[in-house]
Each structure stands twice: as structure tokens, then as C-alpha cells.
Amino acid sequence: MNILVSLLGCKLDAHGRGVGRWGIWRPSVALAMHKDIHFDRYHLIYQPEFERLMKEVTEDIKTASPNTEVIPEEVPFRDPWDFEEVYSRLYDFCIRKDFSTDGDRKYYIHITTGSHVAQICLFLLNESHHLPGVLVQTQPDRTGGAKGTYSLIDLDLSRYDLLAKRFEAKSINDQEFLKSGIATRNEKFNHLIGTIERVAVRSKEPILLTGPTGAGKSKLARRIYELKKLNNQISGDFVNVNCATLRGDQAISALFGHKKGSFTDAVSNRTGLVKTAEGGILFLDEIGELGLDEQAMLLRAIEDKKFLPLGADREESSDFQLICGTNRDLSAAVMQGRFRPDLLARINLWSFQLPGLAERREDIEPNLDYELNFFAQKNGKRITFNSEARKAFLDFAMSPRATWDANFRDLNGMIVRMATLAPGGRIDLATVNEELARTDSRKENPADDDLAGLLGPDYAERYDYFDLVQLQEVIRVCRASRNLADAGKKLFAVSRKAKKSTNDSDRLAKYLAHFGLNFNCVSRS
């Protein structure tokens, strides 16, 4: 059964009177005159003041197509140019009629008649599937006949090969963008990026990126932001927050802001990073380290786009998209009471596990070239491998000897060191062998691997050896302790007896924070 929904044209359908009207193009009647398309049921929407015209057009439709059942539909508009009113009335009409596609019913929507606002509303209702079917556009032909011509428009874009190819090409380009142009070869990783690309351009819901340290969560989050920015889907900034560095009132202040005087050091108002991210993306790295109070405030900010700054008596608002990153098992954290189950449910709608580098060794070679290009951009000096050296490094990289514990941070660190030491801008076999010997030496001294994983591969260039030796001992004590307080008692036992410090936990927390660390991350690493 073919069912047509059409608006009565108060001007175009009113052309002509008497017998002469059959020689004039009237769109609502003309549709019933075509032999190659037949409508079994014709819903003719009209406004009450045009009831007489509706009856005249109805009779002419029946004359042109006796087997068509015309159903007049009175839908009053106070102002046919008021978008809100017209859309609301037509929406109610569609819901009331329940235009179901069950069985053999096929719908057509005529978008030539009625005000431009009404035509747009029919288009939107068709696009949202409240009024399913094929759009019909009619026009008079050049000969001036009464039938005119018509064309059909199906909004199912998958039916159009050229458009489908263009969308496919854009999707591929977007995926390459998310991979920073790296021609990755791992099939599972490429499939994962393809899914992330579709979610990134279609959804505003939170995204959770999980995976080991150094797997590229922060970099991917920024690429998602840049992709949405290129597609004009967001207008705000990318705000990157490492939750491992946030604690207590300072965490609430950093995220949600504070009012002057709300605590001792609050000498002025602070906006807060959630507000800074308005219109953009807030990336909360290591979200598992966030305290329970901050988690509760974050949940409300996600769901209601509202939050209360510290010391404020009036709520603020911020419309942002959230991306979270973690290397922790958040489900286990929920079971341990360290993470809110309602927050996990909210951020876990789109969850993607990024594999470590050891799980996608076939991608090491293209990433090797990427790291060399990045080094050249940063330092203004092009570095290459000679063939023998490149083969030796890739043989190592693909072997079990390379564990890639810190993932891409390990790869980046190795490339930076070799590129820096390369004689004449070319990495030779001697340079590679020196780097591999250094890697083997680090494995013999696991403490080096611990510090690289906690502080980054370039930690030795940023901290004095004296400080690192002390930090290693602090980490050892933390791992042998039940909690922060227990570790503090062991580390500051003498000064505590002398009552030089009354808060061992706070003292230890501040020491670790100097390195961007906290008890949880050092005790489990």
C-alpha cells in the first residue's frame, strides 16, 4: 500500500477555476494524475480557513485517481511561519497517526506545498523517522501541462554509491588522523581505531580509555579532540588533568574552582578546570586516583552540567565532553570501595582498551619512523638509520628480549637517545648496540625500570642522582607498607619521636607529590 502525506497549497493548489483548471499545474492534484505512481491513501493536511479549497482539491484528486482514498487532516497553525508551533503540530500529527512501516505499507512525503517552514518540518520529521518514507518533490514541466513532473528523494544515504564512497573516504582519513598518520599494521588495533573514530564523530558521551602506562591514552585523547575540532563539533579547549596529582580540597579547587576566602590560601577566586573545559573536552588521566568526594561532584557535572565551586553558594554550569584514562581496573576499585559504581557506569558507555606495544610489535617499525620525524620537528635536525643499524634495532624490537614495559615511552626514550648520540646525523650499528647494552643493564637493575615507569623515560635527565637514590628507598618502604600512614611512620620514626612533625602522612604525600607521584601509584607499580 502506497501512502502519501501532503500539505494543501493555499496558493499553488488554488490556481484556476471551472473546466480550465485541468490545464493548470496544481501540485496536490498533479500527483494523482501520474500513471507510473499510484497512492492508495492520500493524507491531505490543511488549515481550517482553507476547508473549502480542501474539498475542491479532494474532489479533483478523486476524479484524477478514483481508487485513491483521500483523508483530510485538519492541523491548525496560528502562524504558519512559527517554526516551533508548526513543528510541534506536525509532530503531534505524526505521533497520533502512528505511521508504522509494518507490512507492505510504503510512505511518500510531499514537500512542495505549504510554507517553507512547514516543508522544513516535514523534512526533519522524515529524517528523524517520525514520518518514515521517501520525499516527493514536484514541479511544473516546460510544456505547461497539468501533470508536471516529480522526483523522489530517499534520505537513506547508504543507497547513494557516490555519497557512500565519500563518507567512507572521510572515515578512513579520520582514522588516519587519530593514528597521527602512522600506517599501523595490527589488525585489532586498526579495528579499534575505526570504532573510536565512529564514536568520536557521532557521540558526545564520555569515553573511557584504558590500558597500560605509555600505551598512548593521552595522545589519543588529544587526537579525538582535534578531530572533533576539525569537524566543527566543539569550540572550546582541550583541558588535560592528571588526577594522580590532585588531593583533598586542592583537588576540588583545581577541578571545580573556589571562591576567595573559602580556605586559608584562597586569596582570590579560581575558575576551575571543569569550567575551563566548557565547549571543549576535559581529559581526566588516571581517573582512578580521584577521591570519592571529587567523584561525586564529577558525576553531577557530567549528568546535569552543574557543579558547586568550593565556598560558593551558587552553582556554576559547564557543558563539556569527558574523556577518561586509566591503567587501573576500575571494577576492582569499585569492589574495594575506592571508586563510585554510579560514576563508573556513567563513564563506561564507550570503553576502549588500548593494547601495549608488546601486543602489536608489527606496528613498531612505522612508529619508529614517526618517532624519528617527531625528533626532527622538535630539534630541527633530520636523523636516519643506516640499513644495518635499522635491521639490528628491529630484530631486537621484535624479539622477546624487548619487553616494552613502558610501551611507547620506552620506544621514544630509545629513539631520543640514539638520535642524540648518532654520529653525523645517522644512527649506526655501534649506536644501536650501545643502546641495547644500556637496555640490558637496566633490566639487571629493576629500580631503573621502576623509575622510568613512574617518572618517564627521561627521568635521569630531570632529577639529580642523589634525589633518585632517596626516592627509590622511599618507594621500597611504601611497597612494604599497608598504607600511607604506615609508610610515614617508618620513614619519619625519629623525627616523630622528637615531635618535629605531627603528620607523617601529609609529609610523605608532599614528598611524593614533588615527583608527581602518590602512594597508590608507587605501591602498586
C-alpha positions, 0 to 999 in steps of 0.5 A: 500500500502506497501512502502519501502525506501532503500539505494543501497549497493555499496558493499553488493548489488554488490556481484556476477555476471551472473546466480550465483548471485541468490545464493548470499545474496544481501540485496536490492534484498533479500527483494523482494524475501520474500513471507510473505512481499510484497512492492508495491513501492520500493524507491531505493536511490543511488549515481550517480557513482553507476547508473549502479549497480542501474539498475542491482539491479532494474532489479533483484528486478523486476524479484524477485517481478514483481508487485513491482514498483521500483523508483530510487532516485538519492541523491548525497553525496560528502562524504558519511561519512559527517554526516551533508551533508548526513543528510541534503540530506536525509532530503531534500529527505524526505521533497520533497517526502512528505511521508504522512501516509494518507490512507492505505499507510504503510512505511518500512525503510531499514537500512542495506545498505549504510554507517553507517552514512547514516543508522544513518540518516535514523534512526533519520529521522524515529524517528523524523517522517520525514520518518514515518514507521517501520525499516527493518533490514536484514541479511544473514541466516546460510544456505547461501541462497539468501533470508536471513532473516529480522526483523522489528523494530517499534520505537513506544515504547508504543507497547513494554509491557516490555519497557512500564512497565519500563518507567512507573516504572521510572515515578512513582519513579520520582514522588516519588522523587519530593514528597521527598518520602512522600506517599501523599494521595490527589488525585489532588495533586498526579495528579499534581505531575505526570504532573510536573514530565512529564514536568520536564523530557521532557521540558526545558521551564520555569515553573511557580509555584504558590500558597500560602506562605509555600505551598512548591514552593521552595522545589519543585523547588529544587526537579525538579532540582535534578531530572533533575540532576539525569537524566543527563539533566543539569550540572550546579547549582541550583541558588535560588533568592528571588526577594522580596529582590532585588531593583533598580540597586542592583537588576540588579547587583545581577541578571545580574552582573556589571562591576567595576566602573559602580556605586559608590560601584562597586569596582570590577566586579560581575558575576551575578546570571543569569550567575551563573545559566548557565547549571543549573536552576535559581529559581526566588521566588516571581517573582512578586516583580521584577521591570519592568526594571529587567523584561525586561532584564529577558525576553531577557535572557530567549528568546535569552540567552543574557543579558547586565551586568550593565556598560558593553558594551558587552553582556554576554550569559547564557543558563539556565532553569527558574523556577518561584514562586509566591503567587501573581496573576500575571494577576492582576499585569499585569492589574495594570501595575506592571508586563510585559504581554510579560514576563508573557506569556513567563513564563506561558507555564507550570503553576502549582498551588500548593494547601495549606495544608488546601486543602489536610489535608489527606496528613498531617499525612505522612508529619508529619512523614517526618517532624519528620525524617527531625528533626532527620537528622538535630539534630541527635536525633530520636523523636516519638509520643506516640499513644495518643499524635499522635491521639490528634495532628491529630484530631486537624490537621484535624479539622477546628480549624487548619487553616494552614495559613502558610501551611507547615511552620506552620506544621514544626514550630509545629513539631520543637517545640514539638520535642524540648520540648518532654520529653525523646525523645517522644512527649506526650499528655501534649506536644501536648496540650501545643502546641495547647494552644500556637496555640490558643493564637496566633490566639487571637493575629493576629500580631503573625500570621502576623509575622510568615507569613512574617518572618517564623515560627521561627521568635521569635527565630531570632529577639529580642522582642523589634525589633518585637514590632517596626516592627509590628507598622511599618507594621500597618502604611504601611497597612494604607498607599497608598504607600511607600512614604506615609508610610515614611512620617508618620513614619519619620514626625519629623525627616523630619521636622528637615531635618535629612533625605531627603528620607523617602522612601529609609529609610523605604525600608532599614528598611524593607529590614533588615527583608527581607521584602518590602512594597508590601509584608507587605501591602498586607499580 
